[in-house]
């Protein structure tokens, strides 16, 4: 589902990502309306990234398990040592954001599927 209602969660991710697909299905099964922000077509919003870096933090946001991370050189990986260096890399390569990121209407920010989708 999609909505422009500011009182619904905003799910950020990439449509073909398995975790994003699972999150969208989980929300749909519960008839939970949400807005979807596609990193591939709309990019990674810098203002939201700054909020996420202050909230969950750069270590939670940086997906070090995916293929995009593994394709980086050892030097590029080693250069990520703080929020500023992570921010620059995440903006350059939005696929490095651990997905999905969900901004809930109550102000919570969830990073990754396991952070909020619990089995019934």
N, C-alpha and C positions, 0 to 999 in steps of 0.2 A: 504494500500500500504506500501511497505517497500523500503528503499533506503539506500545506504551507502554514499550518497552525503552530505557533511558537511553543505551545504546550505539549508537543509530542517529541519523542526522542529524535535526535539526528544521528543517523548511522553513516559513518565515513568509511570508505573502502573502495575496492575494485570489484566490479560485478562478477568476474570469473574466478575470484578467490574462493576456495572451498569454505573457509571460515565465515566469510561474508555471506555466502549462499546459505550456510547453516543458520546464521543469525537472522537472516531475512525470513527463512522458513519458520524459525522459532517464533518470531514476532507475528507472522501471518497466522500460524496455528492458534495463537492467542487473540486474534483479531485486534492486535495492537497496531494502531496507525503510527507511521514514522515518516521522516524525510530521509532521503538517501542522497549523499554527496559522493559522486564518483571522482576519485582522484585522477583517473585516466582522462576524462573529458573536461573536468572543471579545475583540476590541479589541487595542490595542497594549499589551503588558505593559511597564509602566514600569521594572521591574527589569531586563528584557532590554534595553530601550532604553538604559539607563544603561551597561550592559556594551558595547553596540555603539558608543556615543558615545566610550567610552574606547579601544575597539579600532579599528575602521575609521575612526571619526570622523564628525563631523557633515557634512562636505563630501561624503563617500562616500554617506551615508545619504539625503541630501536630493535628491529627484528634481526637478531643475529643467527637465526636458524634457517632463513630462507636462501634461495638461490641468488638473489641480488647481493646479499652480504658475501656469500662465498665467491662471487665473481669479482669482488673488490680485491685490490692488491693487499698484501700484508701491510704495506706502509699506509694505505688508505684506512684500513681497519684500525691500525695502531694510532692513527691521528685523532680518533674519536675518544676524547678524554674528559669532556665536560659538556654542559648544555649548549654552549656556543658552537663547539665543533660538531656536535650531533645535529644541531639546528641547520647548519650549513649543508651537511650531508643529506639530511632528510628533505630539504628543499630541492636539492639537486637531483635526488633519487627518491621520489615519494613512495616507490615500491618497498622501501626499507621500513616504512611505518608498520608496526605490528597491527594487524587488523582482526576484527573491526575496532574502530574507535567509536564509542557511543557517548553522546552528550545527552544526559537525561534532563527532563524538565526541572528536577529538583536541584540541579547544579552538579550532580555527580558526573564523573567521567570514567568510563570503563575502557580498558585497553586489552584487546584479545578476547576471544570467545569464552574462554574458561572463567574470565573475570565476572561474568554475569549470567551466562546461559547454564542453568543447572538442570540436570535430568529430572524428569517428573517422578 
